[in-house]
């Protein structure tokens, strides 16, 4: 039975539900490839341009249940493009620093410049490993037809199901993103194992995005990992978390100058040393306890 998820970002909403087992990924459907100029390049990660900033303070979403409350284990696979890549271990490592203390044994497979076709590629390489939950943030780099995007998104979600999945919409940096977000929202409505995270609404708040209106600012990266922590909650089992080494690290276009990005030492152990003293509202967001 579907559980409605209240999103505390000016009345947006979502859906949630169950968990499951693992199975090998099958051959992905074919789709057109292409490039979109500029989207694969990360900007200087700085506070948002006041001229393009929103008019609201960011507020964390609230979910009736977290993914951790229904997942069968702590193994977490995150799949994405530059938005997730920026908070991965090879850049500022904020995701591991925020989620490992919650007990998640996690890996971010995200590369700059990737589109929805990247999802099946990751699944083909990673689905022979055991995963208990997933995060999908793909759609910022969008050049497919709506039909092709919908087909590839459905394939990704089918392969990951019945595991619980956090599925992010994208920022509305151009009108065409409405096609992406409509497809994402439609899939979430029709799947009981999907938690919809309305990044479109979240990213409209003051200071969340850099001046390009696509990539998170420094404050936006903090908010992104806080939102991840909110939807995921504590991993089941109460064991130690772990930051696993990413396999997909070949960014199409490397950033030239990024503030607040500190690549990790490749010799560092997979377990991430974490300072978990910062409260959830350390970036000025309001939090609510999951039900």
Secondary structure, DSSP 8 states (H G I E B T S, - for coil): --EEEE--STT-EEEE--------------------TTTTS-----S--TTT--SS-------SS-GGGT-SSSEEEEEESHHHHTTSTTTT-HHHHHHGGGT-EEEEEE-TT--THHHHHHHHHHTTS--SEEEEE--SS--S-HHHHHHHHHHHHHHHTTSEEEEE----SSTTHHHHHHHHHHHHHT-TTEEEE-HHHHTTSTTSB-TTSSSB-HHHHHHHHHHHHHHH-S-TT----EE---S----SS--S--TT-----TTS-SS------S-TTTTS-------
